[in-house]
Amino acid sequence: MTTPPSSIASDIPPTLNLKGPYAFNPATDIPSLTGKVILITGANTGIGKQTALELARHSPAQIWVAARNAHSGEDAVVEINAVEPDVDVRCVELDLASFESVKQAAGKVVKGSSSAGRLDVLMLSAGMMGGHPGVTQEGYEKQFGTNHIGHALLLKLLTPLLLHTAEITGSPPRVISLSSAGHRNALPEGGISFETLKSSQLDISGVSKYTQSKLANVVYARQFAKHFPQLITIAIHPGEVATQLFNKGAEGGGPEIEYLAREIAPKVCVPVEEGVKNGLWAATALDVQSGRYYEPVGVLGRGSDLSRDEAFETKLWEWTQRELGGHEI
């Protein structure tokens, strides 16, 4: 086997335990979702689409498929409705690398939500790894801008709808951010290179750009849970899952991501049907604790020390609020 780049030699994941403490079976362990409204980003492909397919089988009132590619998003709507024709499935175009697109998508969801204007589950599933260096429309490093900033803005704009849902249902809506076990490793100095986030960050590797964004997902979920105790807000690692994430990012992503895509992913990745179980559990189980980070399935205690550092949490929270200031629907 090719020798791994030194920066990721210690980051190769061990054999995964996707069952965790819970032998989770989506067919039998997901309760009825009657009346619930669900929004999943990146639901046109991979983990997001499979999550929507599984949840549709339990009769929610409405599922929003949020997708950058509207054409494949509409294809996903057709596929999900083939599973459960009675569910109101809708596509909303969402480019997380554009604040304007995020605001338009949030406005459409707020106006179009059924069931007395509610949102019970917001799954922040979309993401990217690697690819050629670049920035979002607002100038953020594109992995961080997509994986953290775009989702943070969407969450901000949908928070009033989530809080309204908590009031009218008496049950806390759930916000689930897909992070990664990679939030523990191969990070830039300080965990997140705040000083250069408004650049393509050519001084750090493609894998470090990815892992700092995944660290942000964990930390931001913890802080959001503290600010909004009316909701259940968590971050999860889905496991190493056979999606397009590795291969899409390999071109231009640097030697570390190329190595992961070529040598590691084919050996450790599980089918998407397995990889959705932690998210499905997080979206529906009774004993989910807000502010926590879970690995498959329902496993606590594997977050990094930095992800639980209160000063670091506050720094990310305050930085993000400044960046999102003034942006409303």
N, C-alpha and C positions, 0 to 999 in steps of 0.2 A: 504493500500500500504506500502511496506517496506520503512523504513526511509532511505533517501539517505545519502551516505557518506558526511561528513561535507564539504569536499573540493569542492563538486559540487552541494551542496544544492541550491546555488543561481544561478547556471548555467543552470538550466532547461529552455529550450527555450520557449518563449511565442507562442501562436498560430501564425502560419506563414501567411504572406500575399504574396503568390507566384505571384500575379498579379502585385504588386507594382503600379507604375504610368502607366505601360504599360500592357494593356490586350493583351498579346503577343500570337499569334497563328502561330506556325511554318509553317503550311501548306500555309498560305496566306501572312505572314509577312516577311519570308525569301526571299530575291530577287534572281534572277538567279545567280548562282555561276559558270557560263560557263568560262572555262579556268583556274579556280583556283585550286591550289594544297593545300591539307590540311593534317596535321599530328596530330593525337590524341594519347596521351599515355594512356595506360589502356583501349584501345578501344575493347578489347576482352570481356568485361563484363560491367554491370552496366551503370553508367552515360556515360562513354566513348563510349561504343557500341551504346547506344541509340542516342547519339549525332551524331555519324557517320551515323546511319540509317536515321536520319532526314535530315542531310545535303546532303546525297546522292540523296534525292528526288528532289534536285534543281540543278542537273547536273554539279557538279564540274568536272574538268578534271581528278583528281586523289585524292584518299584518302589513306593515310598510316595508317594502324592499327599497333600501336606499343604495344607489349605485352610481358610480361615475359614468359608466357606459349605459345610457338609457335603453339602447337596443337590447343588450343582454339582460338588463333589468326587466324589461317587458317579457323576454323569453322565460325568465325565472318566475314571473307572475303566472304565466300559463302553466309551467311545470308544477308549481305549488297548488294551483287550483285544480289540477288533474288529480292531486292527492286528496284534496278536500274542497269540493265545489262550493260549499256553503260559506266558506270563509271569504270575507271581503279583503282581497289582496290587491295592494296598490304599489306602483313604482313611483319613487321620487328621485329625480336626478340630483346627485350630490357629489361634488368635487371637493374633497377635504383640503385641497391645496389652494382653494379660493374662498376668501371670506364672503364674497358676494354670492357664490353658489351655496355656501352653508346657510346664509341668511334666507335666501329664496327657498331652500328646502325646508328649513324650520318653519317658515311662514306657511308653506303649503300643508305641512303636517298639522300645525295648530288649527288652520281653517278646515281641514278635511277629516280630522279625527272624529270617529263615530262614538256612539255610546256616551252621550252627554259630555263630549269633549274630555277625553281622558287618554292617558298613556301609562300603561302598567309596567311595561318592560322596555328599557332602552339598552340594547346590546351594541356596544361600540366595537365592532368586529373587524372593520376594514383596516387595512394596513399595508405597508410596503417595506421591503428590505433591499438594500443595495441599489443597483442601477447606477447610471452615470451621475457624477456630482451635479448638483443644481439647487435651485431655490424655488419656493412656492411663489404665488403671485404677490404675496406681501413681503417676500424677501427672506423667509426663514429657510434654513437647511431643509431640504424637501422631506427627508424621513421624519425629522422631528416635527416639521410643520404639518405633515399629514397625520402621523400617528398620535401626536399629542395636541398641537395647537388647534387643528381643525376640529377634532373631537371635543376639545374643551369649549370651543365656541358653540358647537351644536348643543352641548349639554347646558351651557349657560342660557341659550335661547329657549330651550325646552323645559328648563327648571320650573317656570310658573305653571306649565301644564302638568308636570309631575306632582308639584305641590297641591294643585287643585284636585288631582286624582286621589291623593292621600286623604284630602278632606272629604270628598264625596263617597269614597269607598270604605274609609276607616282602615285601610290596609296599605302598608308602605310600598310604593312602586320600587322597582329594582333597576339599578344602573350597573351594568357589567362591562368592564373594560378588559379586552383581551391583551394581556401582557405576554411575558415570556420568562422562562427560567434564565434566559440570557441577561435579565436585568441585574444579575449578580456578578457578571464577568465582562472582561475586555472593555471596560469603561474608560472614557477619557479622564484625565486628571480632575479630581473633584467630583466625579460622577456625571455631571452635565457641564459642558463647556458653555456656560451662560454668555460669556463675553463675545463669542463668535457665532451664536445661533442665527444671527441675521447675516449669514454668508453661506457659501457652499462647504465650508469647513474642510478645506483641502489639506489641512495639517493633521487630521485624524482619519483613521481607517473607516472603510464602509461599514464594517461590523461594529465599530465603536459608535458610529452615528445611530445605528439601529439599537444597540443596547441602551444608550442613554435615553432614547425615546421610550423604550420599554420600562426603564426605571421610572421615567416620568409618569407612565400609566399607573404604576403601583402607588407611587407617592401621592399623585393627585387624587386618586380614589380615596386614600386615607384622609386627606385634608377635606375633600368634599363631604365625606361622611360626618366629619366633625362640624362642618358649617350647616349641614342640612340633615339633622337627625330624624326628620320625618320620612326619609328615604333609606333604602338599603343600597349602599354603594360599595362595590368590591372590585378587585382586579383578579384575574385568573390566568393561569398558564394552561393552554389546551393540551399540551404535550407536543411532541414533534409529529406533525401531521403531513400526510402526502397531499399537499396543495401546490399551486403554482408559485408560492412565495419564494422558494429557494431559486428555482430556475429563472424566474423573471428578473430577479435581482443580480444574477451572476454576471451578466454582461455589464461591464463598467463598474461593478461593485467592489473590485479589488480582489487580491489573492485569497483572503480569508473566506469571503463569501463564495468565491468560485470553488474553493476546497470543500466547504460545507455542502454545496449543491452537488458536487461530483462524487465525493467520497463518503460523506457522512449521512446525508439525507436518505439515499437509497437503502442504507443498512438499518436505520433506526425509525424511520417514519411509519406511522400506522395509518390505516385507511381513515378517510374523513368521517365515516360512520362511528369510529371509535373516538376520533378527535373532538367530536362535538359533545361528548358526554359530560365533561366538567362544566361547560357553559349551560347545558340543559339542566343539570343539577342546580347550578347557581341561580338560574332563572325561576326555579319552581320548588325547590326543597324548603322545608319548614325551618331547618336549623342553620340557616346561613347568617353569619354575623357581619354586620356592616363595618366597613373600614378595613376588612382583612384581605389577605392575598391567599388564594387557593391553588394548589396543584392537583392534578387528576388522581382520583375524583374526590373532592372535598377535603384535601389534605392541607392542614395548617402548619405553620412553623418553618417554612422554607424561604421566606423573604429575607433579603439581605439586611445586614445591620444598617446600612445607609438608607434603605427604604423605610426604616423605622426611626430615623434620626429627626427629632422634632425641629431642630434649627434648619435642616435641609428641606424638610416639608414646608416650613413657613416660607423659605426663600423661593421655592418653586411656585407656591400658591400666590405669593405677592407679585412675582415676576409675571405670572400668567394673567393675573387680574389687570395689571398695567397694560399688557399687550392687547387684552380684549376690551379695554375701556372704550366706551362710546359706541360699541357695535351692538346694535339691537335690530329686531325684525322691522 
